[in-house]
Amino acid sequence: MINLSSLLAITLCLYPYANMDFIISDVILQG
């Protein structure tokens, strides 16, 4: 079982990439 702190660390590591992906798809849809 994954403990909460490692789950939080993974989330913090992956969040900027997911956010960037959303921004890129937003730009593509609007452009």
Buried (B, 14 or more C-beta within 10 A) or exposed (E): EEEEEEEEEEEEEEEEEEEEEEEEEEEEEEE
